[in-house]
Amino acid sequence: MPTIVFVNEGKAGVVADGTTVLQAALDLGVKISHVCGGNGTCSTCRVEVVVGGENLTAINPQEKAYEMGDGKRLGCQARVRGNCAVRALMIPRVDLY
């Protein structure tokens, strides 16, 4: 079973193969946004892959649509297949009006 490390929180844990990064974060008590509940529609669960990007599932069309840049993934879409380390990203708060 793979290990995932959340470098900004200093937390790590062993997860079942195929667990989403978001679920791993929630299970380990890592603070990560997930407004849509992990459905890939809000992009608030963004993470930056620090090490082991090849050990996550391939980027899917939902992630590509957000144009987040290299090394950025949606925690609800990226599934852990091997050891990796990520950093949970905070989406800046924006006042619309």
ZALUMVEX-886783 format. One record per residue: residue number from 1; x, y, z of N, C-alpha, C in turn. Coordinates in pm, 1 decimal, always signed. Last residue first. Layout:
+-----+----------+----------+----------+----------+----------+----------+----------+----------+----------+
! pos !      npx !      npy !      npz !     capx !     capy !     capz !      cpx !      cpy !      cpz !
+-----+----------+----------+----------+----------+----------+----------+----------+----------+----------+
! NUM !        X !        Y !        Z !        X !        Y !        Z !        X !        Y !        Z !
...
+-----+----------+----------+----------+----------+----------+----------+----------+----------+----------+
***
This chain:
+-----+----------+----------+----------+----------+----------+----------+----------+----------+----------+
! pos !      npx !      npy !      npz !     capx !     capy !     capz !      cpx !      cpy !      cpz !
+-----+----------+----------+----------+----------+----------+----------+----------+----------+----------+
!  97 !  -1778.8 !  +4179.1 !   -530.6 !  -1845.0 !  +4310.8 !   -535.0 !  -1812.1 !  +4390.6 !   -412.7 !
!  96 !  -1607.8 !  +3963.7 !   -496.1 !  -1660.6 !  +3991.9 !   -628.1 !  -1722.4 !  +4129.4 !   -639.3 !
!  95 !  -1315.5 !  +3893.7 !   -339.1 !  -1439.6 !  +3969.5 !   -321.7 !  -1489.5 !  +4009.8 !   -460.0 !
!  94 !  -1162.3 !  +3585.4 !   -293.0 !  -1184.2 !  +3697.2 !   -383.6 !  -1317.0 !  +3764.3 !   -350.7 !
!  93 !   -903.3 !  +3404.3 !   -144.7 !  -1039.1 !  +3453.8 !   -133.2 !  -1053.2 !  +3577.8 !   -220.6 !
!  92 !   -698.2 !  +3165.7 !   -311.1 !   -717.3 !  +3296.9 !   -249.5 !   -863.5 !  +3338.4 !   -249.0 !
!  91 !   -681.6 !  +2835.3 !   -215.5 !   -733.5 !  +2923.0 !   -320.1 !   -756.7 !  +3058.5 !   -255.1 !
!  90 !   -400.0 !  +2664.0 !   -108.6 !   -514.4 !  +2744.8 !    -66.3 !   -554.8 !  +2835.4 !   -181.8 !
!  89 !   -296.0 !  +2333.4 !   -165.6 !   -291.7 !  +2474.4 !   -203.3 !   -417.6 !  +2545.1 !   -155.3 !
!  88 !   -103.3 !  +2084.6 !    -15.8 !   -238.6 !  +2137.9 !    -34.7 !   -228.2 !  +2287.1 !    -62.3 !
!  87 !   +145.2 !  +1909.9 !   -171.0 !   +122.2 !  +2028.4 !    -87.1 !    -19.0 !  +2076.6 !   -117.1 !
!  86 !   +264.5 !  +1568.8 !   -164.5 !   +190.2 !  +1680.9 !   -221.5 !   +180.4 !  +1794.3 !   -120.0 !
!  85 !   +432.0 !  +1276.9 !   -257.7 !   +424.6 !  +1387.3 !   -162.6 !   +357.5 !  +1504.4 !   -232.8 !
!  84 !   +400.4 !   +915.6 !   -282.7 !   +402.8 !  +1051.8 !   -336.0 !   +398.9 !  +1152.2 !   -222.1 !
!  83 !   +391.8 !   +574.4 !   -382.5 !   +438.3 !   +676.3 !   -288.3 !   +446.1 !   +812.9 !   -354.4 !
!  82 !   +104.3 !   +495.4 !   -586.7 !   +235.2 !   +466.7 !   -529.9 !   +274.0 !   +581.2 !   -438.1 !
!  81 !   -140.1 !   +578.0 !   -656.2 !   -102.6 !   +444.3 !   -703.7 !    +32.2 !   +400.3 !   -649.3 !
!  80 !   -405.0 !   +787.5 !   -577.2 !   -272.5 !   +743.5 !   -536.0 !   -249.7 !   +599.1 !   -582.0 !
!  79 !   -570.6 !   +997.8 !   -808.2 !   -573.1 !   +879.1 !   -722.5 !   -431.2 !   +828.6 !   -700.1 !
!  78 !   -717.0 !  +1304.8 !   -860.5 !   -590.0 !  +1232.0 !   -859.1 !   -598.2 !  +1116.7 !   -759.8 !
!  77 !   -962.9 !  +1418.7 !   -795.3 !   -949.5 !  +1343.9 !   -920.0 !   -822.8 !  +1259.4 !   -924.2 !
!  76 !   -948.8 !  +1561.2 !   -564.0 !  -1060.9 !  +1468.3 !   -578.6 !  -1049.7 !  +1381.2 !   -703.5 !
!  75 !   -732.5 !  +1730.0 !   -597.9 !   -722.5 !  +1620.6 !   -502.7 !   -832.4 !  +1517.5 !   -517.5 !
!  74 !   -617.4 !  +1823.4 !   -904.4 !   -735.1 !  +1828.1 !   -817.6 !   -727.4 !  +1706.4 !   -726.4 !
!  73 !   -278.0 !  +1947.4 !   -936.2 !   -383.0 !  +1847.8 !   -955.9 !   -503.2 !  +1880.3 !   -869.1 !
!  72 !    +16.7 !  +2071.6 !  -1081.9 !   -103.1 !  +2099.4 !  -1001.2 !   -210.5 !  +1997.3 !  -1037.5 !
!  71 !   +227.3 !  +2036.8 !  -1255.9 !   +241.0 !  +1987.2 !  -1120.4 !   +121.9 !  +2012.3 !  -1029.4 !
!  70 !   +159.8 !  +2323.4 !  -1452.0 !   +236.5 !  +2201.1 !  -1429.9 !   +242.9 !  +2165.0 !  -1282.4 !
!  69 !   -178.3 !  +2456.7 !  -1436.8 !    -33.4 !  +2462.4 !  -1452.1 !    +32.6 !  +2330.3 !  -1418.6 !
!  68 !   -454.1 !  +2459.8 !  -1448.0 !   -390.2 !  +2493.5 !  -1320.7 !   -239.1 !  +2506.7 !  -1330.8 !
!  67 !   -688.9 !  +2444.6 !  -1622.0 !   -560.4 !  +2503.2 !  -1660.4 !   -482.6 !  +2551.3 !  -1538.2 !
!  66 !   -935.7 !  +2325.2 !  -1597.4 !   -904.1 !  +2434.0 !  -1504.1 !   -770.7 !  +2502.0 !  -1533.7 !
!  65 !   -937.0 !  +2117.0 !  -1780.0 !  -1026.6 !  +2230.9 !  -1803.3 !   -993.7 !  +2349.7 !  -1714.1 !
!  64 !   -779.2 !  +1919.6 !  -1668.6 !   -725.3 !  +1999.9 !  -1778.6 !   -808.3 !  +2126.2 !  -1801.4 !
!  63 !   -959.6 !  +1803.2 !  -1489.1 !   -844.4 !  +1877.6 !  -1439.4 !   -786.8 !  +1968.9 !  -1547.7 !
!  62 !  -1138.4 !  +1682.2 !  -1666.2 !  -1187.1 !  +1779.0 !  -1566.9 !  -1072.8 !  +1864.9 !  -1515.0 !
!  61 !   -973.2 !  +1500.4 !  -1812.9 !  -1027.8 !  +1620.7 !  -1875.9 !  -1080.5 !  +1724.9 !  -1777.7 !
!  60 !   -697.4 !  +1401.1 !  -1589.2 !   -817.8 !  +1376.4 !  -1668.3 !   -873.7 !  +1507.4 !  -1725.5 !
!  59 !   -372.1 !  +1279.6 !  -1551.4 !   -459.1 !  +1397.0 !  -1547.5 !   -577.9 !  +1372.3 !  -1639.3 !
!  58 !   -335.8 !   +943.8 !  -1423.4 !   -316.0 !  +1045.9 !  -1526.6 !   -414.7 !  +1161.3 !  -1509.2 !
!  57 !   -270.9 !   +881.5 !  -1072.9 !   -337.6 !   +853.2 !  -1199.5 !   -316.7 !   +969.8 !  -1295.5 !
!  56 !    +61.9 !   +895.9 !   -938.7 !    -79.2 !   +936.0 !   -935.9 !   -140.4 !   +899.8 !  -1069.6 !
!  55 !   +325.2 !   +849.1 !   -972.1 !   +251.8 !   +753.2 !   -890.2 !   +107.5 !   +795.4 !   -864.8 !
!  54 !   +437.2 !  +1059.7 !  -1095.2 !   +417.0 !   +940.2 !  -1178.2 !   +338.9 !   +832.6 !  -1102.7 !
!  53 !   +479.1 !  +1231.8 !   -884.9 !   +366.6 !  +1255.5 !   -974.9 !   +334.5 !  +1137.5 !  -1064.0 !
!  52 !   +676.6 !  +1226.9 !   -684.6 !   +598.3 !  +1107.4 !   -713.9 !   +476.6 !  +1129.3 !   -801.4 !
!  51 !   +666.5 !  +1534.1 !   -509.1 !   +742.6 !  +1416.4 !   -549.3 !   +644.1 !  +1305.2 !   -583.0 !
!  50 !   +476.2 !  +1741.1 !   -520.4 !   +615.2 !  +1769.8 !   -486.3 !   +705.9 !  +1658.1 !   -535.9 !
!  49 !   +198.3 !  +1872.3 !   -669.9 !   +274.7 !  +1748.8 !   -654.3 !   +421.1 !  +1785.7 !   -631.9 !
!  48 !    -36.1 !  +2066.0 !   -510.7 !    +85.3 !  +2070.9 !   -591.9 !   +162.4 !  +1943.3 !   -564.1 !
!  47 !   -393.4 !  +2061.7 !   -529.6 !   -267.9 !  +2026.2 !   -464.0 !   -155.1 !  +2043.6 !   -564.2 !
!  46 !   -723.9 !  +2182.3 !   -482.0 !   -598.8 !  +2179.6 !   -558.4 !   -480.2 !  +2141.5 !   -470.7 !
!  45 !   -993.4 !  +2186.9 !   -421.7 !   -906.9 !  +2087.0 !   -357.4 !   -773.2 !  +2072.8 !   -430.8 !
!  44 !  -1146.6 !  +2357.1 !   -574.0 !  -1092.5 !  +2409.3 !   -448.2 !   -998.6 !  +2310.8 !   -378.0 !
!  43 !  -1281.2 !  +2298.4 !   -812.4 !  -1134.9 !  +2312.8 !   -815.4 !  -1075.2 !  +2365.7 !   -685.3 !
!  42 !  -1545.7 !  +2223.7 !   -860.2 !  -1517.3 !  +2355.3 !   -801.2 !  -1368.9 !  +2391.8 !   -804.5 !
!  41 !  -1592.2 !  +1968.0 !   -957.4 !  -1660.7 !  +2079.6 !  -1022.8 !  -1625.0 !  +2216.9 !   -966.9 !
!  40 !  -1521.3 !  +1724.4 !   -847.5 !  -1440.4 !  +1779.1 !   -956.5 !  -1500.4 !  +1899.1 !  -1025.0 !
!  39 !  -1647.3 !  +1627.7 !   -623.9 !  -1704.7 !  +1592.2 !   -753.7 !  -1629.3 !  +1650.8 !   -873.1 !
!  38 !  -1599.4 !  +1683.4 !   -356.0 !  -1512.7 !  +1588.6 !   -426.8 !  -1564.9 !  +1544.6 !   -561.4 !
!  37 !  -1767.5 !  +1878.0 !   -259.3 !  -1775.7 !  +1744.1 !   -202.3 !  -1695.1 !  +1639.9 !   -276.7 !
!  36 !  -1731.0 !  +2131.9 !   -345.6 !  -1829.2 !  +2051.2 !   -419.6 !  -1840.4 !  +1908.9 !   -366.2 !
!  35 !  -1528.6 !  +2226.4 !   -168.0 !  -1661.7 !  +2287.0 !   -169.0 !  -1766.2 !  +2197.0 !   -235.7 !
!  34 !  -1286.8 !  +2161.5 !    -18.6 !  -1357.2 !  +2069.2 !   -108.5 !  -1505.0 !  +2109.0 !   -113.5 !
!  33 !   -961.9 !  +2236.9 !   +113.8 !  -1096.2 !  +2276.8 !    +70.6 !  -1155.3 !  +2169.5 !    -19.3 !
!  32 !   -795.3 !  +2089.8 !   +380.7 !   -802.4 !  +2104.2 !   +236.1 !   -946.4 !  +2139.0 !   +199.4 !
!  31 !   -597.5 !  +1995.7 !   +638.9 !   -692.9 !  +2100.6 !   +599.3 !   -685.1 !  +2120.4 !   +448.9 !
!  30 !   -578.6 !  +1657.7 !   +726.2 !   -515.1 !  +1769.3 !   +655.6 !   -622.9 !  +1868.5 !   +614.9 !
!  29 !   -652.6 !  +1419.1 !   +845.6 !   -677.6 !  +1543.8 !   +916.3 !   -608.4 !  +1664.5 !   +855.5 !
!  28 !   -635.7 !  +1190.0 !   +703.3 !   -518.9 !  +1225.0 !   +783.9 !   -536.5 !  +1356.5 !   +860.3 !
!  27 !   -874.1 !  +1184.4 !   +563.7 !   -846.8 !  +1075.8 !   +657.6 !   -732.3 !  +1109.8 !   +752.1 !
!  26 !   -836.4 !  +1407.9 !   +398.1 !   -941.7 !  +1409.1 !   +499.3 !   -916.9 !  +1302.3 !   +605.3 !
!  25 !   -625.2 !  +1312.9 !   +236.4 !   -610.2 !  +1433.3 !   +318.1 !   -712.3 !  +1435.1 !   +431.2 !
!  24 !   -746.5 !  +1093.9 !   +112.5 !   -629.2 !  +1072.2 !   +196.4 !   -609.3 !  +1191.6 !   +290.2 !
!  23 !   -941.0 !  +1228.6 !    -34.5 !   -982.5 !  +1137.5 !    +72.7 !   -867.1 !  +1108.6 !   +167.4 !
!  22 !   -769.0 !  +1373.1 !   -211.3 !   -862.7 !  +1441.7 !   -122.2 !   -903.4 !  +1351.5 !     -5.4 !
!  21 !   -644.7 !  +1171.0 !   -351.3 !   -562.1 !  +1256.4 !   -265.7 !   -651.5 !  +1330.4 !   -166.2 !
!  20 !   -830.1 !   +863.5 !   -346.1 !   -805.6 !   +998.3 !   -397.4 !   -717.9 !  +1074.5 !   -298.9 !
!  19 !   -695.1 !   +536.4 !   -366.5 !   -756.2 !   +640.3 !   -283.0 !   -730.1 !   +776.8 !   -345.2 !
!  18 !   -548.7 !   +351.1 !   -506.6 !   -666.8 !   +407.2 !   -570.7 !   -741.1 !   +510.0 !   -488.0 !
!  17 !   -447.6 !   +154.5 !   -236.3 !   -424.2 !   +187.5 !   -376.1 !   -554.2 !   +237.6 !   -438.7 !
!  16 !   -494.6 !   +299.3 !    +84.7 !   -524.4 !   +192.6 !    -10.8 !   -498.0 !   +242.0 !   -152.5 !
!  15 !   -217.1 !   +457.8 !   +250.0 !   -353.9 !   +456.1 !   +198.3 !   -372.3 !   +337.3 !   +104.5 !
!  14 !    -33.5 !   +575.6 !   +520.3 !    -47.7 !   +468.2 !   +422.4 !   -194.3 !   +463.5 !   +381.2 !
!  13 !    +70.4 !   +916.2 !   +565.8 !     -5.1 !   +797.2 !   +599.4 !     -6.0 !   +697.7 !   +486.2 !
!  12 !   +172.7 !  +1224.0 !   +715.8 !   +189.6 !  +1116.6 !   +619.2 !   +106.8 !   +998.0 !   +663.0 !
!  11 !   +222.2 !  +1572.9 !   +763.4 !   +147.7 !  +1450.0 !   +791.9 !   +169.0 !  +1350.2 !   +678.9 !
!  10 !   +294.6 !  +1838.7 !   +738.7 !   +383.1 !  +1746.8 !   +810.4 !   +313.8 !  +1617.7 !   +848.3 !
!   9 !   +159.0 !  +2016.4 !   +590.8 !    +98.8 !  +1982.2 !   +720.0 !   +189.9 !  +1891.5 !   +802.7 !
!   8 !   +302.1 !  +2037.2 !   +359.3 !   +269.0 !  +2161.3 !   +430.6 !   +208.4 !  +2135.0 !   +567.8 !
!   7 !   +324.6 !  +1770.3 !   +268.9 !   +442.2 !  +1839.8 !   +320.0 !   +408.2 !  +1966.9 !   +397.3 !
!   6 !   +180.2 !  +1488.0 !   +308.6 !   +131.8 !  +1624.9 !   +289.1 !   +236.0 !  +1715.8 !   +351.9 !
!   5 !   +246.8 !  +1183.0 !   +154.8 !   +295.0 !  +1283.0 !   +249.4 !   +235.3 !  +1417.5 !   +210.7 !
!   4 !   +141.0 !   +848.6 !   +130.6 !   +128.6 !   +985.5 !    +82.0 !   +172.5 !  +1079.6 !   +194.2 !
!   3 !   +229.5 !   +520.8 !    +39.0 !   +235.3 !   +625.1 !   +140.5 !   +221.8 !   +759.9 !    +72.2 !
!   2 !    +51.2 !   +225.2 !    -79.0 !   +134.7 !   +344.6 !    -91.7 !   +125.7 !   +438.9 !    +27.2 !
!   1 !    +85.3 !   -118.4 !     +0.0 !     +0.0 !     +0.0 !     +0.0 !    +89.6 !   +124.3 !     +0.0 !
+-----+----------+----------+----------+----------+----------+----------+----------+----------+----------+
***
